[in-house]
């Protein structure tokens, strides 16, 4: 069932978002008119640029038309996967799908494997630590998908780890890729000028 949206009202909505002081717009692909995302998303991108306020533009068409290949010229991040669920299998599969586009990540434009599930209760503490770490080295947006009003101390400790956040926020913006795999062990180098770190998961 079609619901109200911004399609056809991009400039009006962009101005409204700016007047509200909005900093982040996730522009979903639901109930579109059949036109291609590569045609629809630039319209909102132009509207946001004219709105008079810097607004982070997140493209969310679930990676169907490989937005990593064209999203940098339109927005600030782009979904590379379908929706995540709060399970180890879903999280790992999203990380693997997202890695296919590592070469496209750079300052100002990021691959987005969907929101963090930490704190929703479907994984163990150790699994959530891996989840947060993988998103950090992937330079993915660290968007919380749990109810922030009711976070446990364990959740707060995971998502506020300054060292992990620093890896995500470093100025080079280079997304980690798998260097090699031995069974369930994977090595992901994070290449930076004069610096090579490794994370084993």
C-alpha positions in Angstrom: 0.0 0.0 0.0 1.6 3.3 -1.1 2.5 5.7 1.7 3.3 9.4 1.6 6.9 10.1 0.6 9.2 12.7 -1.0 8.9 11.4 -4.6 7.9 14.4 -6.6 8.3 16.7 -3.6 12.0 16.7 -3.1 12.7 20.4 -3.0 9.7 21.1 -0.7 10.8 18.3 1.7 14.5 19.2 1.6 13.6 22.8 2.6 11.4 21.5 5.4 14.2 19.1 6.6 16.6 22.0 6.6 14.2 24.3 8.5 13.8 21.5 11.2 17.6 21.4 11.7 17.9 17.9 10.3 21.5 16.6 9.9 20.9 13.2 8.4 18.4 11.9 5.8 18.0 8.2 5.1 16.2 8.2 1.8 14.5 4.9 1.3 13.4 3.2 -1.9 10.0 1.9 -0.8 6.9 2.6 -2.9 8.8 4.2 -5.8 7.2 4.9 -9.2 9.3 2.4 -11.1 12.0 4.9 -12.1 15.6 3.8 -11.5 17.4 4.8 -8.3 20.2 6.3 -10.4 17.6 8.7 -11.7 15.6 9.4 -8.5 18.4 9.9 -5.9 20.2 12.7 -7.8 16.9 14.7 -7.6 16.9 14.7 -3.8 20.7 15.2 -3.8 20.3 18.5 -5.7 17.3 19.5 -3.5 19.4 19.0 -0.4 22.3 21.1 -1.8 19.9 23.9 -2.4 18.2 23.7 1.0 20.7 25.9 2.8 21.9 23.4 5.4 24.5 20.6 5.2 22.5 17.3 5.5 24.2 13.9 5.3 22.4 12.0 2.5 22.1 8.3 3.0 20.9 6.3 -0.1 18.9 3.2 0.8 18.0 1.1 -2.2 19.4 -2.0 -0.6 22.3 -2.4 -3.0 20.1 -3.6 -5.8 21.7 -1.4 -8.5 25.2 -1.4 -7.0 25.0 2.2 -5.6 28.6 2.0 -4.4 29.6 2.4 -8.1 27.7 5.7 -8.5 26.6 6.9 -5.0 29.6 9.1 -4.3 28.4 11.6 -6.8 25.0 11.7 -5.2 25.2 11.1 -1.5 27.4 10.4 1.6 26.6 6.8 2.1 24.8 4.0 0.3 23.3 0.7 1.4 25.2 -2.2 -0.1 22.9 -4.9 1.4 19.3 -5.8 2.1 18.1 -5.3 5.6 20.1 -6.8 8.5 18.5 -8.9 11.3 19.9 -9.5 14.8 21.6 -12.8 14.1 25.3 -13.8 13.6 24.5 -15.2 10.2 22.8 -12.1 9.0 25.5 -9.8 10.3 28.4 -11.8 8.8 26.7 -12.1 5.5 26.1 -8.3 5.4 29.8 -7.7 6.2 30.8 -10.1 3.4 28.5 -8.4 0.9 29.7 -5.0 1.9 33.3 -5.9 1.5 32.8 -6.5 -2.2 32.6 -2.7 -2.6 35.5 -1.8 -0.4 37.4 0.1 -3.2 34.6 2.6 -3.4 34.7 3.8 0.3 36.5 7.1 0.9 36.1 10.3 2.9 32.7 11.7 2.2 31.3 8.5 0.8 30.7 5.3 2.7 29.5 1.7 2.1 26.6 1.0 4.5 25.9 -2.7 5.4 22.9 -1.5 7.5 22.5 -0.4 11.1 24.2 -2.0 14.1 22.1 -4.6 16.0 24.1 -4.3 19.2 21.8 -4.2 22.2 18.8 -5.9 20.6 19.5 -9.2 22.3 19.8 -11.6 19.3 23.6 -12.2 19.7 26.1 -12.8 22.5 28.3 -10.1 23.9 31.3 -11.5 22.0 29.3 -11.5 18.7 28.3 -7.9 19.3 31.9 -7.0 19.8 32.8 -8.6 16.5 29.9 -6.8 14.9 31.0 -3.4 16.1 34.6 -4.1 15.1 33.7 -5.2 11.6 31.6 -2.2 11.0 34.4 0.0 12.3 37.1 -1.4 10.0 34.6 -1.3 7.2 34.2 2.5 7.7 30.5 1.9 7.9 28.2 4.4 9.5 27.9 3.5 13.1 24.1 3.8 13.4 22.5 2.3 16.4 19.4 0.1 15.8 18.6 -0.5 19.5 16.4 1.5 21.8 18.9 4.0 23.2 16.5 4.8 26.1 17.0 1.3 27.5 20.6 0.4 26.7 22.4 -1.9 29.2 25.8 -1.1 30.5 27.3 -3.9 28.4 25.9 -2.3 25.2 27.2 1.1 26.2 30.6 -0.3 26.8 30.7 -1.9 23.4 29.5 1.1 21.4 31.6 3.6 23.3 35.0 1.9 22.8 37.1 4.9 21.8 39.8 2.8 20.1 37.3 1.0 17.9 35.6 4.3 17.1 38.9 5.9 16.2 39.6 3.1 13.6 36.2 3.9 12.1 36.8 7.7 12.1 40.4 7.8 10.9 41.1 10.5 8.3 42.3 8.1 5.6 38.9 6.4 5.2 40.2 3.2 3.7 37.9 0.2 4.2 39.5 -3.0 5.3 39.5 -6.1 3.0 40.1 -9.7 3.6 43.8 -10.5 2.9 43.5 -14.3 3.6 41.3 -16.9 5.2 42.1 -20.1 7.1 38.9 -21.9 7.9 37.0 -19.6 10.2 39.9 -17.2 10.7 40.1 -14.2 8.4 42.9 -11.6 8.3 41.8 -8.1 7.3 44.6 -5.6 6.7 43.9 -1.9 7.2 46.3 -0.1 4.9 47.3 3.4 5.7 50.4 5.4 4.7 53.4 4.0 6.5 51.1 1.9 8.7 49.8 -1.6 8.3 47.6 -3.1 11.0 45.9 -6.5 11.1 42.8 -7.6 12.7 42.1 -11.3 13.1 38.5 -12.4 13.7 
